[in-house]
């Protein structure tokens, strides 16, 4: 089993690129916090350089790219990110064409290729999750051969239970810890009726990064990832217990954290500012 130190050392060009980012980040923060660009998808479609500059100005140091961005050549996207004083440690790719995207990930300079979700057909049975685990092991080996790390991202679907085991448990039990890492989305864990703090206590050593977004109170849990599961709010304005989440992330040396808010009632950059301000407070609590 690889250690966290080995993971960080081998994370490739994306993590090394952090040295390119100027120290505009909050002075007291001891870990980089980034933005999953899906949060600002409406803005990057119109003005990628301006949006990246605004993200840097708030204080974020890194970004994570998402599937719809890859119409842009990888070298051009990487250059836009670097020109904004940011780094791109990881990138999301879809399940169905994941293997064909690894060259793009390499050229982008992202150290970790993340599978963004499991298809509905895969996540509907224990056997489906076992097949996904086998596929993740294969992709993990392919990534390792290319000098990349492989990670998988969760929604609430992965917490469906099959004979007493959730999809996440099946994935973790049937994948090689040296090849397959978990990018835990704190919101979707909570939306599934689970506790992100307990997940970190139990599985933090398997986590490659975190997605940070909060959950509004007063809504039932789900495992369907449908529109009725969308109760997103800015970090620090909802129900999640951020101080222990961030402390446990530090304990396990989880190298990257990304704010992602799938939907915002405010302008997206305003939401990102609120989340950043609250994360800064929580990290220094």
PEVENRA-V353419 format. One record per pair of residues at least 6 apart in sequence whose C-alpha atoms are under 6 Angstrom apart, sorted by the first residue. I is the first residue (numbers start at 1). J is the second residue. If there is no record, write none. Layout:
# PEVENRA-V353419
i	j
I	J
I	J
This chain:
# PEVENRA-V353419
i	j
1	177
1	178
2	178
11	111
12	111
13	109
13	111
14	88
14	89
14	109
14	110
14	111
15	89
17	87
18	87
21	85
21	86
22	85
24	59
25	59
25	60
26	59
32	61
33	60
33	257
33	258
34	60
34	61
34	62
34	63
34	257
34	258
35	63
35	258
35	259
36	63
36	64
36	258
36	259
36	260
37	64
37	65
39	260
39	261
39	262
40	268
44	51
52	84
53	84
61	86
62	86
62	87
62	88
63	88
64	88
64	90
64	91
65	91
66	92
67	93
74	104
74	107
74	108
75	108
78	108
88	110
89	110
89	111
90	110
90	111
90	112
90	113
91	113
91	114
92	114
92	115
92	116
93	115
93	116
94	115
94	116
95	115
111	148
112	148
112	149
112	150
113	150
114	150
114	151
114	152
115	152
116	153
117	153
122	128
123	129
126	162
133	171
133	174
133	175
137	175
140	150
140	179
140	180
143	149
150	180
151	180
151	181
151	182
152	182
152	183
153	183
154	185
155	188
156	188
156	192
156	223
156	225
157	223
157	224
158	167
158	168
159	166
159	167
160	166
160	167
160	223
181	206
181	207
181	208
182	206
182	207
182	208
183	207
183	208
183	209
183	210
184	210
185	210
185	211
186	196
186	212
187	213
187	214
191	221
192	221
192	222
192	223
193	221
197	245
209	254
209	256
209	257
210	257
211	257
211	258
211	259
212	258
212	259
212	260
213	235
213	260
213	261
214	232
214	233
214	234
214	235
214	238
215	231
215	232
215	233
215	238
215	239
216	231
216	238
234	275
235	275
236	278
243	282
